[in-house]
């Protein structure tokens, strides 16, 4: 009976020892887990370093964007400067004033069936001016009515006149050989290109009769006299 009690006590002691070992193992697991957490925490700077690297890359991207903006701004400035330069150049350009032009009309037959009147404008001013474009022309009839003349199918040419230079533009029309012309012109009213003041010229003597009526006459753009 005594032997049995000793054996039971020994078994109880072994069980207690195993229980304590198990508890110790739990603490070890906690320690390992704590160490794992600590290790994980210690790796956070590496992750932060990665974030820093990512931020550095973002910063570089922003830098590139800024550089692009600088280029864009530079291009815009250049475009603006070019536009301002063009505006400045056009601002310096002056059109010939009617009062500075000596204007004359002469008949020049272009052919048996085509009549042409050359109108010459000489720059009598002291500065260079532009006479580029179409002059305004009205033909006055003997019944005291006037008719505006349509533009011919031609593109204007740059016509710059230094003092003393001349520009020419033409009136062209079909000639009437029947003697039944409906037009009896007496004067040509000329307004130089880009001007509002006019001069009145006599219809040239000897000019062929206009076939049809004034809508059959066309005015052509100015060009430098050759």
C-alpha positions as CSV (number, residue, x, y, z in Angstrom):
1,X,0.0,0.0,0.0
2,X,2.9,2.3,0.9
3,X,4.5,1.4,-2.5
4,X,1.4,2.4,-4.3
5,X,1.3,5.9,-2.6
6,X,5.0,6.5,-3.5
7,X,4.3,5.6,-7.1
8,X,1.3,7.9,-7.2
9,X,3.4,10.8,-5.8
10,X,6.1,10.1,-8.3
11,X,3.6,10.2,-11.1
12,X,2.1,13.4,-9.8
13,X,5.6,15.0,-9.7
14,X,6.3,14.0,-13.3
15,X,2.9,15.5,-14.4
16,X,3.8,18.7,-12.6
17,X,7.2,18.8,-14.3
18,X,5.6,18.3,-17.7
19,X,3.0,21.0,-17.0
20,X,5.8,23.5,-16.0
21,X,7.7,22.6,-19.1
22,X,4.7,23.2,-21.2
23,X,4.2,26.6,-19.6
24,X,7.8,27.4,-20.2
25,X,7.4,26.4,-23.8
26,X,4.5,28.9,-24.0
27,X,6.7,31.6,-22.7
28,X,9.4,30.6,-25.2
29,X,6.8,30.8,-27.9
30,X,5.8,34.2,-26.6
31,X,9.4,35.2,-26.5
32,X,9.9,34.0,-30.1
33,X,6.8,35.8,-31.2
34,X,8.0,38.9,-29.4
35,X,11.4,38.5,-31.1
36,X,9.6,38.0,-34.4
37,X,7.7,41.2,-33.8
38,X,10.8,43.0,-32.9
39,X,12.5,41.7,-36.0
40,X,9.6,42.8,-38.0
41,X,9.8,46.2,-36.4
42,X,13.5,46.4,-37.1
43,X,12.7,45.8,-40.8
44,X,10.4,48.8,-40.9
45,X,13.2,51.2,-41.6
46,X,14.0,49.1,-44.7
47,X,10.4,49.6,-45.8
48,X,10.7,53.3,-44.9
49,X,13.9,53.4,-47.0
50,X,11.9,51.9,-49.8
51,X,9.3,54.6,-49.3
52,X,12.0,57.2,-49.3
53,X,13.3,55.7,-52.6
54,X,9.8,55.9,-54.0
55,X,9.5,59.5,-52.9
56,X,12.9,60.2,-54.5
57,X,11.6,58.8,-57.7
58,X,8.5,60.9,-57.4
59,X,10.6,63.9,-56.8
60,X,12.6,63.1,-59.9
61,X,9.4,62.9,-61.9
62,X,8.4,66.2,-60.5
63,X,11.7,67.5,-61.5
64,X,11.3,66.3,-65.1
65,X,7.8,67.8,-65.2
66,X,9.2,71.1,-64.0
67,X,11.9,70.9,-66.7
68,X,9.2,70.2,-69.3
69,X,7.2,73.2,-68.0
70,X,10.3,75.3,-68.3
71,X,10.7,74.2,-71.9
72,X,7.0,74.9,-72.5
73,X,7.3,78.3,-70.9
74,X,10.4,79.0,-73.0
75,X,8.6,77.9,-76.1
76,X,5.6,80.0,-75.2
77,X,7.8,83.0,-74.5
78,X,9.5,82.5,-77.9
79,X,6.1,82.2,-79.6
80,X,5.0,85.4,-77.8
81,X,8.2,87.2,-78.8
82,X,7.8,86.1,-82.4
83,X,4.1,87.3,-82.3
84,X,5.2,90.6,-80.8
85,X,7.9,90.9,-83.3
86,X,5.5,90.3,-86.2
87,X,3.1,92.8,-84.6
88,X,5.9,95.3,-84.3
89,X,6.9,94.8,-87.9
90,X,3.3,95.2,-89.1
91,X,3.0,98.2,-86.7
92,X,5.9,99.9,-88.4
93,X,4.5,99.3,-91.9
94,X,2.7,102.4,-93.2
95,X,0.4,102.4,-96.2
96,X,0.8,105.0,-98.8
97,X,-1.4,108.1,-98.2
98,X,-3.5,109.5,-101.0
99,X,-1.9,112.9,-100.4
100,X,1.6,111.5,-101.0
101,X,0.7,109.8,-104.3
102,X,0.8,111.3,-107.8
103,X,-1.8,109.4,-109.7
104,X,-2.4,109.3,-113.4
105,X,-4.4,107.2,-115.9
106,X,-3.4,106.2,-119.4
107,X,-5.0,104.0,-122.0
108,X,-3.1,101.0,-123.2
109,X,-4.8,98.7,-125.6
110,X,-4.2,95.1,-124.7
111,X,-5.5,93.7,-128.0
112,X,-8.1,94.2,-130.7
113,X,-10.9,93.1,-128.4
114,X,-9.6,94.0,-125.0
115,X,-9.1,97.5,-123.6
116,X,-6.8,98.3,-120.7
117,X,-6.3,101.4,-118.7
118,X,-3.1,101.7,-116.6
119,X,-3.3,103.7,-113.5
120,X,0.1,104.8,-112.1
121,X,0.8,105.9,-108.5
122,X,4.1,107.5,-107.7
123,X,5.3,107.9,-104.1
124,X,6.0,111.7,-103.7
125,X,6.4,111.3,-99.9
126,X,9.6,111.3,-98.0
127,X,9.3,107.8,-96.5
128,X,8.8,104.2,-97.9
129,X,5.2,103.1,-97.9
130,X,3.1,100.1,-99.0
131,X,0.6,100.2,-101.9
132,X,-0.2,96.4,-101.7
133,X,-3.6,95.3,-102.6
134,X,-6.6,96.4,-104.7
135,X,-7.4,100.0,-105.2
136,X,-11.1,101.1,-105.0
137,X,-12.4,102.2,-108.4
138,X,-15.6,103.8,-109.5
139,X,-16.4,105.0,-113.0
140,X,-18.5,108.1,-113.4
141,X,-20.8,108.3,-116.4
142,X,-21.9,111.3,-118.3
143,X,-25.3,111.0,-116.7
144,X,-23.5,111.7,-113.4
145,X,-24.0,108.3,-111.9
146,X,-21.0,106.2,-110.7
147,X,-20.5,102.5,-110.7
148,X,-18.1,100.5,-108.5
149,X,-15.7,98.2,-110.4
150,X,-15.4,94.5,-109.5
151,X,-12.0,92.9,-108.7
152,X,-10.4,90.7,-111.3
153,X,-9.3,87.1,-110.5
154,X,-5.7,87.8,-109.3
155,X,-3.8,87.7,-106.1
156,X,-2.2,90.8,-104.6
157,X,1.5,91.2,-104.8
158,X,3.7,93.0,-102.2
159,X,4.2,96.5,-103.6
160,X,6.5,98.6,-101.5
161,X,7.4,102.1,-102.7
162,X,10.4,104.0,-101.8
163,X,10.2,107.8,-102.4
164,X,10.0,108.3,-106.2
165,X,9.0,104.6,-106.9
166,X,5.8,103.9,-108.9
167,X,3.1,101.2,-108.6
168,X,0.6,100.3,-111.4
169,X,-2.8,98.7,-111.5
170,X,-5.0,98.0,-114.4
171,X,-8.6,98.3,-115.5
172,X,-9.5,95.7,-118.1
173,X,-12.6,95.4,-120.2
174,X,-13.9,94.1,-123.5
175,X,-14.0,96.6,-126.4
176,X,-17.2,97.4,-128.2
177,X,-16.8,97.6,-132.0
178,X,-20.6,98.0,-132.8
179,X,-21.0,101.6,-131.6
180,X,-23.8,100.5,-129.3
181,X,-22.0,100.6,-126.0
182,X,-24.2,101.4,-123.0
183,X,-21.3,103.1,-121.2
184,X,-20.2,106.7,-121.6
185,X,-17.5,107.2,-119.0
186,X,-16.1,110.6,-118.1
187,X,-14.1,110.1,-114.9
188,X,-12.3,107.4,-112.8
189,X,-12.5,107.8,-109.1
190,X,-9.5,106.1,-107.4
191,X,-9.0,105.2,-103.8
192,X,-5.5,103.8,-103.1
193,X,-5.3,100.5,-101.2
194,X,-6.0,100.8,-97.5
195,X,-7.0,104.4,-97.9
196,X,-10.3,106.3,-97.6
197,X,-9.4,109.4,-99.5
198,X,-10.0,109.4,-103.3
199,X,-8.8,111.3,-106.4
200,X,-10.8,111.9,-109.6
201,X,-9.1,111.3,-112.9
202,X,-10.3,112.0,-116.4
203,X,-11.3,109.0,-118.5
204,X,-8.3,108.7,-120.9
205,X,-8.8,110.2,-124.4
206,X,-8.8,107.6,-127.1
207,X,-9.8,104.7,-124.8
208,X,-11.9,102.1,-126.6
209,X,-15.6,101.9,-125.8
210,X,-16.7,99.5,-123.1
211,X,-18.7,96.5,-124.5
212,X,-21.7,96.0,-122.4
213,X,-21.8,98.0,-119.2
214,X,-19.6,98.8,-116.2
215,X,-20.0,95.4,-114.6
216,X,-17.9,94.1,-117.5
217,X,-14.9,96.2,-116.3
218,X,-12.5,94.6,-113.7
219,X,-9.7,96.1,-111.6
220,X,-6.5,94.2,-110.9
221,X,-4.1,94.5,-107.9
222,X,-1.2,96.9,-107.7
223,X,2.3,95.8,-108.8
224,X,5.7,97.5,-109.0
225,X,6.2,99.4,-112.2
226,X,8.9,97.7,-114.3
